[in-house]
């Protein structure tokens, strides 16, 4: 097991990603461990997900908000 919990954040650009990475760096606890992997949207779409036979409630698709 690499990590017990995984959180996903969609960032629209490299600059936006850098903002969030710097924010996370400033908040890591002394005994904390955070790993960040950056993947493209295409790579994310190609993730293979395997599930057991017991069905769980499906997670609704994320809604992307765009502000002008």
PDB file with SEQRES, HELIX, SHEET and CRYST1 records, atoms N, CA, C and O in Angstrom:
SEQRES   1 A   68  UNK UNK UNK UNK UNK UNK UNK UNK UNK UNK UNK UNK UNK          
SEQRES   2 A   68  UNK UNK UNK UNK UNK UNK UNK UNK UNK UNK UNK UNK UNK          
SEQRES   3 A   68  UNK UNK UNK UNK UNK UNK UNK UNK UNK UNK UNK UNK UNK          
SEQRES   4 A   68  UNK UNK UNK UNK UNK UNK UNK UNK UNK UNK UNK UNK UNK          
SEQRES   5 A   68  UNK UNK UNK UNK UNK UNK UNK UNK UNK UNK UNK UNK UNK          
SEQRES   6 A   68  UNK UNK UNK                                                  
HELIX    1 AA1 UNK A   14  UNK A   27  1                                  14    
HELIX    2 AA2 UNK A   41  UNK A   45  1                                   5    
CRYST1    1.000    1.000    1.000  90.00  90.00  90.00 P 1           1          
ATOM      1  N   UNK A   1       0.854  -1.182   0.000  1.00  0.00           N  
ATOM      2  CA  UNK A   1       0.000   0.000   0.000  1.00  0.00           C  
ATOM      3  C   UNK A   1       0.895   1.238   0.000  1.00  0.00           C  
ATOM      4  O   UNK A   1       1.770   1.389   0.852  1.00  0.00           O  
ATOM      5  N   UNK A   2       0.664   2.090  -0.941  1.00  0.00           N  
ATOM      6  CA  UNK A   2       1.439   3.323  -1.037  1.00  0.00           C  
ATOM      7  C   UNK A   2       0.843   4.400  -0.142  1.00  0.00           C  
ATOM      8  O   UNK A   2       1.565   5.134   0.532  1.00  0.00           O  
ATOM      9  N   UNK A   3      -0.494   4.485  -0.143  1.00  0.00           N  
ATOM     10  CA  UNK A   3      -1.163   5.540   0.609  1.00  0.00           C  
ATOM     11  C   UNK A   3      -2.534   5.055   1.031  1.00  0.00           C  
ATOM     12  O   UNK A   3      -3.220   4.372   0.270  1.00  0.00           O  
ATOM     13  N   UNK A   4      -2.942   5.413   2.262  1.00  0.00           N  
ATOM     14  CA  UNK A   4      -4.242   4.987   2.767  1.00  0.00           C  
ATOM     15  C   UNK A   4      -5.378   5.770   2.114  1.00  0.00           C  
ATOM     16  O   UNK A   4      -6.412   5.196   1.773  1.00  0.00           O  
ATOM     17  N   UNK A   5      -5.192   7.064   1.940  1.00  0.00           N  
ATOM     18  CA  UNK A   5      -6.257   7.875   1.341  1.00  0.00           C  
ATOM     19  C   UNK A   5      -5.691   8.690   0.189  1.00  0.00           C  
ATOM     20  O   UNK A   5      -4.530   9.101   0.205  1.00  0.00           O  
ATOM     21  N   UNK A   6      -6.517   8.909  -0.787  1.00  0.00           N  
ATOM     22  CA  UNK A   6      -6.100   9.655  -1.974  1.00  0.00           C  
ATOM     23  C   UNK A   6      -7.127  10.752  -2.231  1.00  0.00           C  
ATOM     24  O   UNK A   6      -8.334  10.512  -2.193  1.00  0.00           O  
ATOM     25  N   UNK A   7      -6.638  11.936  -2.487  1.00  0.00           N  
ATOM     26  CA  UNK A   7      -7.499  13.066  -2.806  1.00  0.00           C  
ATOM     27  C   UNK A   7      -7.155  13.540  -4.209  1.00  0.00           C  
ATOM     28  O   UNK A   7      -5.989  13.525  -4.604  1.00  0.00           O  
ATOM     29  N   UNK A   8      -8.161  13.959  -4.960  1.00  0.00           N  
ATOM     30  CA  UNK A   8      -7.962  14.371  -6.348  1.00  0.00           C  
ATOM     31  C   UNK A   8      -8.386  15.821  -6.491  1.00  0.00           C  
ATOM     32  O   UNK A   8      -9.420  16.237  -5.968  1.00  0.00           O  
ATOM     33  N   UNK A   9      -7.575  16.581  -7.206  1.00  0.00           N  
ATOM     34  CA  UNK A   9      -7.902  17.979  -7.487  1.00  0.00           C  
ATOM     35  C   UNK A   9      -7.634  18.237  -8.957  1.00  0.00           C  
ATOM     36  O   UNK A   9      -6.540  17.967  -9.453  1.00  0.00           O  
ATOM     37  N   UNK A  10      -8.632  18.758  -9.652  1.00  0.00           N  
ATOM     38  CA  UNK A  10      -8.470  19.108 -11.051  1.00  0.00           C  
ATOM     39  C   UNK A  10      -7.921  20.531 -11.134  1.00  0.00           C  
ATOM     40  O   UNK A  10      -8.497  21.451 -10.554  1.00  0.00           O  
ATOM     41  N   UNK A  11      -6.830  20.715 -11.841  1.00  0.00           N  
ATOM     42  CA  UNK A  11      -6.246  22.035 -12.036  1.00  0.00           C  
ATOM     43  C   UNK A  11      -6.220  22.325 -13.532  1.00  0.00           C  
ATOM     44  O   UNK A  11      -5.824  21.478 -14.333  1.00  0.00           O  
ATOM     45  N   UNK A  12      -6.641  23.519 -13.893  1.00  0.00           N  
ATOM     46  CA  UNK A  12      -6.787  23.876 -15.296  1.00  0.00           C  
ATOM     47  C   UNK A  12      -5.458  24.168 -15.996  1.00  0.00           C  
ATOM     48  O   UNK A  12      -5.391  24.146 -17.225  1.00  0.00           O  
ATOM     49  N   UNK A  13      -4.409  24.438 -15.229  1.00  0.00           N  
ATOM     50  CA  UNK A  13      -3.128  24.791 -15.848  1.00  0.00           C  
ATOM     51  C   UNK A  13      -1.980  24.433 -14.920  1.00  0.00           C  
ATOM     52  O   UNK A  13      -2.188  24.127 -13.746  1.00  0.00           O  
ATOM     53  N   UNK A  14      -0.767  24.472 -15.455  1.00  0.00           N  
ATOM     54  CA  UNK A  14       0.436  24.220 -14.648  1.00  0.00           C  
ATOM     55  C   UNK A  14       0.570  25.286 -13.566  1.00  0.00           C  
ATOM     56  O   UNK A  14       0.964  24.982 -12.440  1.00  0.00           O  
ATOM     57  N   UNK A  15       0.249  26.514 -13.898  1.00  0.00           N  
ATOM     58  CA  UNK A  15       0.342  27.605 -12.927  1.00  0.00           C  
ATOM     59  C   UNK A  15      -0.624  27.386 -11.767  1.00  0.00           C  
ATOM     60  O   UNK A  15      -0.273  27.628 -10.613  1.00  0.00           O  
ATOM     61  N   UNK A  16      -1.842  26.929 -12.069  1.00  0.00           N  
ATOM     62  CA  UNK A  16      -2.819  26.643 -11.037  1.00  0.00           C  
ATOM     63  C   UNK A  16      -2.359  25.485 -10.166  1.00  0.00           C  
ATOM     64  O   UNK A  16      -2.549  25.498  -8.950  1.00  0.00           O  
ATOM     65  N   UNK A  17      -1.754  24.486 -10.795  1.00  0.00           N  
ATOM     66  CA  UNK A  17      -1.204  23.352 -10.040  1.00  0.00           C  
ATOM     67  C   UNK A  17      -0.139  23.829  -9.067  1.00  0.00           C  
ATOM     68  O   UNK A  17      -0.121  23.412  -7.909  1.00  0.00           O  
ATOM     69  N   UNK A  18       0.752  24.702  -9.533  1.00  0.00           N  
ATOM     70  CA  UNK A  18       1.831  25.218  -8.682  1.00  0.00           C  
ATOM     71  C   UNK A  18       1.285  25.951  -7.457  1.00  0.00           C  
ATOM     72  O   UNK A  18       1.846  25.839  -6.366  1.00  0.00           O  
ATOM     73  N   UNK A  19       0.195  26.700  -7.629  1.00  0.00           N  
ATOM     74  CA  UNK A  19      -0.423  27.408  -6.505  1.00  0.00           C  
ATOM     75  C   UNK A  19      -0.851  26.410  -5.429  1.00  0.00           C  
ATOM     76  O   UNK A  19      -0.593  26.622  -4.244  1.00  0.00           O  
ATOM     77  N   UNK A  20      -1.505  25.325  -5.841  1.00  0.00           N  
ATOM     78  CA  UNK A  20      -1.986  24.338  -4.872  1.00  0.00           C  
ATOM     79  C   UNK A  20      -0.842  23.545  -4.248  1.00  0.00           C  
ATOM     80  O   UNK A  20      -0.889  23.227  -3.060  1.00  0.00           O  
ATOM     81  N   UNK A  21       0.172  23.225  -5.025  1.00  0.00           N  
ATOM     82  CA  UNK A  21       1.334  22.511  -4.481  1.00  0.00           C  
ATOM     83  C   UNK A  21       2.012  23.366  -3.408  1.00  0.00           C  
ATOM     84  O   UNK A  21       2.356  22.851  -2.344  1.00  0.00           O  
ATOM     85  N   UNK A  22       2.206  24.641  -3.664  1.00  0.00           N  
ATOM     86  CA  UNK A  22       2.842  25.523  -2.680  1.00  0.00           C  
ATOM     87  C   UNK A  22       1.990  25.668  -1.423  1.00  0.00           C  
ATOM     88  O   UNK A  22       2.521  25.754  -0.316  1.00  0.00           O  
ATOM     89  N   UNK A  23       0.670  25.694  -1.593  1.00  0.00           N  
ATOM     90  CA  UNK A  23      -0.233  25.779  -0.439  1.00  0.00           C  
ATOM     91  C   UNK A  23      -0.121  24.524   0.423  1.00  0.00           C  
ATOM     92  O   UNK A  23      -0.104  24.608   1.651  1.00  0.00           O  
ATOM     93  N   UNK A  24      -0.047  23.373  -0.218  1.00  0.00           N  
ATOM     94  CA  UNK A  24       0.068  22.110   0.514  1.00  0.00           C  
ATOM     95  C   UNK A  24       1.408  22.032   1.239  1.00  0.00           C  
ATOM     96  O   UNK A  24       1.463  21.609   2.393  1.00  0.00           O  
ATOM     97  N   UNK A  25       2.488  22.436   0.572  1.00  0.00           N  
ATOM     98  CA  UNK A  25       3.822  22.405   1.188  1.00  0.00           C  
ATOM     99  C   UNK A  25       3.849  23.173   2.506  1.00  0.00           C  
ATOM    100  O   UNK A  25       4.516  22.757   3.454  1.00  0.00           O  
ATOM    101  N   UNK A  26       3.131  24.287   2.570  1.00  0.00           N  
ATOM    102  CA  UNK A  26       3.124  25.131   3.768  1.00  0.00           C  
ATOM    103  C   UNK A  26       2.316  24.522   4.908  1.00  0.00           C  
ATOM    104  O   UNK A  26       2.449  24.962   6.050  1.00  0.00           O  
ATOM    105  N   UNK A  27       1.483  23.525   4.629  1.00  0.00           N  
ATOM    106  CA  UNK A  27       0.581  22.992   5.650  1.00  0.00           C  
ATOM    107  C   UNK A  27       0.897  21.561   6.091  1.00  0.00           C  
ATOM    108  O   UNK A  27       0.129  20.972   6.852  1.00  0.00           O  
ATOM    109  N   UNK A  28       1.998  21.000   5.634  1.00  0.00           N  
ATOM    110  CA  UNK A  28       2.330  19.618   6.008  1.00  0.00           C  
ATOM    111  C   UNK A  28       2.729  19.575   7.484  1.00  0.00           C  
ATOM    112  O   UNK A  28       3.628  20.306   7.901  1.00  0.00           O  
ATOM    113  N   UNK A  29       2.068  18.723   8.282  1.00  0.00           N  
ATOM    114  CA  UNK A  29       2.448  18.599   9.696  1.00  0.00           C  
ATOM    115  C   UNK A  29       3.854  18.008   9.829  1.00  0.00           C  
ATOM    116  O   UNK A  29       4.345  17.359   8.905  1.00  0.00           O  
ATOM    117  N   UNK A  30       4.497  18.230  10.968  1.00  0.00           N  
ATOM    118  CA  UNK A  30       5.859  17.734  11.204  1.00  0.00           C  
ATOM    119  C   UNK A  30       5.979  16.240  10.965  1.00  0.00           C  
ATOM    120  O   UNK A  30       6.997  15.779  10.448  1.00  0.00           O  
ATOM    121  N   UNK A  31       4.971  15.485  11.327  1.00  0.00           N  
ATOM    122  CA  UNK A  31       5.021  14.040  11.148  1.00  0.00           C  
ATOM    123  C   UNK A  31       4.175  13.590   9.971  1.00  0.00           C  
ATOM    124  O   UNK A  31       3.796  12.423   9.881  1.00  0.00           O  
ATOM    125  N   UNK A  32       3.880  14.513   9.072  1.00  0.00           N  
ATOM    126  CA  UNK A  32       3.032  14.196   7.929  1.00  0.00           C  
ATOM    127  C   UNK A  32       3.824  13.713   6.727  1.00  0.00           C  
ATOM    128  O   UNK A  32       5.044  13.866   6.662  1.00  0.00           O  
ATOM    129  N   UNK A  33       3.121  13.139   5.798  1.00  0.00           N  
ATOM    130  CA  UNK A  33       3.717  12.675   4.545  1.00  0.00           C  
ATOM    131  C   UNK A  33       2.704  12.931   3.436  1.00  0.00           C  
ATOM    132  O   UNK A  33       1.576  12.441   3.491  1.00  0.00           O  
ATOM    133  N   UNK A  34       3.105  13.688   2.446  1.00  0.00           N  
ATOM    134  CA  UNK A  34       2.223  14.002   1.328  1.00  0.00           C  
ATOM    135  C   UNK A  34       2.974  13.708   0.039  1.00  0.00           C  
ATOM    136  O   UNK A  34       4.108  14.150  -0.141  1.00  0.00           O  
ATOM    137  N   UNK A  35       2.347  12.969  -0.843  1.00  0.00           N  
ATOM    138  CA  UNK A  35       2.912  12.696  -2.160  1.00  0.00           C  
ATOM    139  C   UNK A  35       1.970  13.312  -3.192  1.00  0.00           C  
ATOM    140  O   UNK A  35       0.752  13.152  -3.114  1.00  0.00           O  
ATOM    141  N   UNK A  36       2.549  14.010  -4.148  1.00  0.00           N  
ATOM    142  CA  UNK A  36       1.742  14.647  -5.184  1.00  0.00           C  
ATOM    143  C   UNK A  36       2.185  14.089  -6.529  1.00  0.00           C  
ATOM    144  O   UNK A  36       3.375  14.058  -6.842  1.00  0.00           O  
ATOM    145  N   UNK A  37       1.222  13.656  -7.309  1.00  0.00           N  
ATOM    146  CA  UNK A  37       1.505  13.194  -8.661  1.00  0.00           C  
ATOM    147  C   UNK A  37       0.639  14.024  -9.607  1.00  0.00           C  
ATOM    148  O   UNK A  37      -0.561  14.186  -9.385  1.00  0.00           O  
ATOM    149  N   UNK A  38       1.250  14.536 -10.640  1.00  0.00           N  
ATOM    150  CA  UNK A  38       0.530  15.335 -11.617  1.00  0.00           C  
ATOM    151  C   UNK A  38       0.373  14.513 -12.881  1.00  0.00           C  
ATOM    152  O   UNK A  38       1.349  14.021 -13.448  1.00  0.00           O  
ATOM    153  N   UNK A  39      -0.874  14.373 -13.314  1.00  0.00           N  
ATOM    154  CA  UNK A  39      -1.154  13.638 -14.542  1.00  0.00           C  
ATOM    155  C   UNK A  39      -2.048  14.488 -15.428  1.00  0.00           C  
ATOM    156  O   UNK A  39      -2.755  15.374 -14.950  1.00  0.00           O  
ATOM    157  N   UNK A  40      -2.009  14.214 -16.695  1.00  0.00           N  
ATOM    158  CA  UNK A  40      -2.849  14.952 -17.627  1.00  0.00           C  
ATOM    159  C   UNK A  40      -4.288  14.442 -17.538  1.00  0.00           C  
ATOM    160  O   UNK A  40      -4.554  13.375 -16.986  1.00  0.00           O  
ATOM    161  N   UNK A  41      -5.205  15.227 -18.092  1.00  0.00           N  
ATOM    162  CA  UNK A  41      -6.603  14.803 -18.098  1.00  0.00           C  
ATOM    163  C   UNK A  41      -6.766  13.507 -18.893  1.00  0.00           C  
ATOM    164  O   UNK A  41      -7.568  12.646 -18.531  1.00  0.00           O  
ATOM    165  N   UNK A  42      -6.010  13.376 -19.964  1.00  0.00           N  
ATOM    166  CA  UNK A  42      -6.081  12.149 -20.764  1.00  0.00           C  
ATOM    167  C   UNK A  42      -5.611  10.938 -19.953  1.00  0.00           C  
ATOM    168  O   UNK A  42      -6.245   9.884 -19.986  1.00  0.00           O  
ATOM    169  N   UNK A  43      -4.504  11.089 -19.229  1.00  0.00           N  
ATOM    170  CA  UNK A  43      -4.027   9.987 -18.400  1.00  0.00           C  
ATOM    171  C   UNK A  43      -5.060   9.632 -17.334  1.00  0.00           C  
ATOM    172  O   UNK A  43      -5.263   8.457 -17.030  1.00  0.00           O  
ATOM    173  N   UNK A  44      -5.708  10.642 -16.767  1.00  0.00           N  
ATOM    174  CA  UNK A  44      -6.721  10.399 -15.747  1.00  0.00           C  
ATOM    175  C   UNK A  44      -7.887   9.600 -16.317  1.00  0.00           C  
ATOM    176  O   UNK A  44      -8.411   8.701 -15.660  1.00  0.00           O  
ATOM    177  N   UNK A  45      -8.291   9.932 -17.546  1.00  0.00           N  
ATOM    178  CA  UNK A  45      -9.402   9.213 -18.190  1.00  0.00           C  
ATOM    179  C   UNK A  45      -9.058   7.748 -18.427  1.00  0.00           C  
ATOM    180  O   UNK A  45      -9.956   6.910 -18.507  1.00  0.00           O  
ATOM    181  N   UNK A  46      -7.779   7.430 -18.540  1.00  0.00           N  
ATOM    182  CA  UNK A  46      -7.358   6.057 -18.851  1.00  0.00           C  
ATOM    183  C   UNK A  46      -7.069   5.219 -17.603  1.00  0.00           C  
ATOM    184  O   UNK A  46      -6.552   4.107 -17.713  1.00  0.00           O  
ATOM    185  N   UNK A  47      -7.397   5.740 -16.424  1.00  0.00           N  
ATOM    186  CA  UNK A  47      -7.191   4.987 -15.192  1.00  0.00           C  
ATOM    187  C   UNK A  47      -8.083   3.743 -15.213  1.00  0.00           C  
ATOM    188  O   UNK A  47      -9.265   3.826 -15.547  1.00  0.00           O  
ATOM    189  N   UNK A  48      -7.519   2.612 -14.861  1.00  0.00           N  
ATOM    190  CA  UNK A  48      -8.283   1.366 -14.747  1.00  0.00           C  
ATOM    191  C   UNK A  48      -8.730   1.209 -13.299  1.00  0.00           C  
ATOM    192  O   UNK A  48      -7.917   1.315 -12.381  1.00  0.00           O  
ATOM    193  N   UNK A  49      -9.994   0.962 -13.097  1.00  0.00           N  
ATOM    194  CA  UNK A  49     -10.558   0.806 -11.762  1.00  0.00           C  
ATOM    195  C   UNK A  49     -11.155  -0.591 -11.653  1.00  0.00           C  
ATOM    196  O   UNK A  49     -12.016  -0.968 -12.448  1.00  0.00           O  
ATOM    197  N   UNK A  50     -10.699  -1.350 -10.673  1.00  0.00           N  
ATOM    198  CA  UNK A  50     -11.198  -2.701 -10.458  1.00  0.00           C  
ATOM    199  C   UNK A  50     -11.979  -2.730  -9.150  1.00  0.00           C  
ATOM    200  O   UNK A  50     -11.532  -2.193  -8.136  1.00  0.00           O  
ATOM    201  N   UNK A  51     -13.139  -3.356  -9.182  1.00  0.00           N  
ATOM    202  CA  UNK A  51     -13.981  -3.434  -7.993  1.00  0.00           C  
ATOM    203  C   UNK A  51     -14.359  -4.878  -7.720  1.00  0.00           C  
ATOM    204  O   UNK A  51     -14.394  -5.705  -8.630  1.00  0.00           O  
ATOM    205  N   UNK A  52     -14.640  -5.173  -6.461  1.00  0.00           N  
ATOM    206  CA  UNK A  52     -15.105  -6.500  -6.084  1.00  0.00           C  
ATOM    207  C   UNK A  52     -16.535  -6.705  -6.538  1.00  0.00           C  
ATOM    208  O   UNK A  52     -17.111  -5.850  -7.210  1.00  0.00           O  
ATOM    209  N   UNK A  53     -17.102  -7.835  -6.172  1.00  0.00           N  
ATOM    210  CA  UNK A  53     -18.453  -8.167  -6.623  1.00  0.00           C  
ATOM    211  C   UNK A  53     -19.531  -7.415  -5.841  1.00  0.00           C  
ATOM    212  O   UNK A  53     -20.646  -7.257  -6.337  1.00  0.00           O  
ATOM    213  N   UNK A  54     -19.221  -6.953  -4.637  1.00  0.00           N  
ATOM    214  CA  UNK A  54     -20.198  -6.207  -3.849  1.00  0.00           C  
ATOM    215  C   UNK A  54     -20.283  -4.790  -4.413  1.00  0.00           C  
ATOM    216  O   UNK A  54     -19.276  -4.085  -4.469  1.00  0.00           O  
ATOM    217  N   UNK A  55     -21.461  -4.376  -4.825  1.00  0.00           N  
ATOM    218  CA  UNK A  55     -21.652  -3.074  -5.450  1.00  0.00           C  
ATOM    219  C   UNK A  55     -21.853  -1.992  -4.387  1.00  0.00           C  
ATOM    220  O   UNK A  55     -22.539  -2.207  -3.387  1.00  0.00           O  
ATOM    221  N   UNK A  56     -21.255  -0.846  -4.616  1.00  0.00           N  
ATOM    222  CA  UNK A  56     -21.442   0.300  -3.736  1.00  0.00           C  
ATOM    223  C   UNK A  56     -22.187   1.388  -4.500  1.00  0.00           C  
ATOM    224  O   UNK A  56     -22.385   1.292  -5.712  1.00  0.00           O  
ATOM    225  N   UNK A  57     -22.590   2.411  -3.781  1.00  0.00           N  
ATOM    226  CA  UNK A  57     -23.295   3.526  -4.412  1.00  0.00           C  
ATOM    227  C   UNK A  57     -22.337   4.251  -5.350  1.00  0.00           C  
ATOM    228  O   UNK A  57     -21.250   4.643  -4.926  1.00  0.00           O  
ATOM    229  N   UNK A  58     -22.716   4.440  -6.626  1.00  0.00           N  
ATOM    230  CA  UNK A  58     -21.811   5.108  -7.559  1.00  0.00           C  
ATOM    231  C   UNK A  58     -21.572   6.569  -7.183  1.00  0.00           C  
ATOM    232  O   UNK A  58     -22.459   7.245  -6.662  1.00  0.00           O  
ATOM    233  N   UNK A  59     -20.367   7.034  -7.454  1.00  0.00           N  
ATOM    234  CA  UNK A  59     -20.006   8.427  -7.198  1.00  0.00           C  
ATOM    235  C   UNK A  59     -20.458   9.254  -8.401  1.00  0.00           C  
ATOM    236  O   UNK A  59     -20.124   8.914  -9.537  1.00  0.00           O  
ATOM    237  N   UNK A  60     -21.209  10.332  -8.173  1.00  0.00           N  
ATOM    238  CA  UNK A  60     -21.664  11.134  -9.311  1.00  0.00           C  
ATOM    239  C   UNK A  60     -20.488  11.820 -10.014  1.00  0.00           C  
ATOM    240  O   UNK A  60     -19.463  12.115  -9.399  1.00  0.00           O  
ATOM    241  N   UNK A  61     -20.659  12.062 -11.305  1.00  0.00           N  
ATOM    242  CA  UNK A  61     -19.618  12.757 -12.067  1.00  0.00           C  
ATOM    243  C   UNK A  61     -19.413  14.155 -11.511  1.00  0.00           C  
ATOM    244  O   UNK A  61     -20.367  14.810 -11.090  1.00  0.00           O  
ATOM    245  N   UNK A  62     -18.171  14.607 -11.510  1.00  0.00           N  
ATOM    246  CA  UNK A  62     -17.855  15.952 -11.021  1.00  0.00           C  
ATOM    247  C   UNK A  62     -18.349  16.983 -12.021  1.00  0.00           C  
ATOM    248  O   UNK A  62     -18.365  16.755 -13.231  1.00  0.00           O  
ATOM    249  N   UNK A  63     -18.744  18.104 -11.487  1.00  0.00           N  
ATOM    250  CA  UNK A  63     -19.172  19.214 -12.335  1.00  0.00           C  
ATOM    251  C   UNK A  63     -18.055  20.252 -12.324  1.00  0.00           C  
ATOM    252  O   UNK A  63     -17.626  20.690 -11.257  1.00  0.00           O  
ATOM    253  N   UNK A  64     -17.590  20.639 -13.485  1.00  0.00           N  
ATOM    254  CA  UNK A  64     -16.507  21.607 -13.558  1.00  0.00           C  
ATOM    255  C   UNK A  64     -17.115  22.999 -13.671  1.00  0.00           C  
ATOM    256  O   UNK A  64     -17.965  23.251 -14.525  1.00  0.00           O  
ATOM    257  N   UNK A  65     -16.676  23.886 -12.813  1.00  0.00           N  
ATOM    258  CA  UNK A  65     -17.174  25.251 -12.795  1.00  0.00           C  
ATOM    259  C   UNK A  65     -16.160  26.148 -13.481  1.00  0.00           C  
ATOM    260  O   UNK A  65     -14.966  26.079 -13.190  1.00  0.00           O  
ATOM    261  N   UNK A  66     -16.626  26.976 -14.377  1.00  0.00           N  
ATOM    262  CA  UNK A  66     -15.728  27.882 -15.082  1.00  0.00           C  
ATOM    263  C   UNK A  66     -16.234  29.301 -14.885  1.00  0.00           C  
ATOM    264  O   UNK A  66     -17.389  29.609 -15.182  1.00  0.00           O  
ATOM    265  N   UNK A  67     -15.356  30.166 -14.378  1.00  0.00           N  
ATOM    266  CA  UNK A  67     -15.713  31.560 -14.124  1.00  0.00           C  
ATOM    267  C   UNK A  67     -15.006  32.446 -15.143  1.00  0.00           C  
ATOM    268  O   UNK A  67     -13.861  32.189 -15.513  1.00  0.00           O  
ATOM    269  N   UNK A  68     -15.681  33.464 -15.581  1.00  0.00           N  
ATOM    270  CA  UNK A  68     -15.106  34.390 -16.551  1.00  0.00           C  
ATOM    271  C   UNK A  68     -14.757  35.700 -15.897  1.00  0.00           C  
ATOM    272  O   UNK A  68     -14.259  36.608 -16.561  1.00  0.00           O  
TER     273      UNK A  68                                                      
END                                                                             
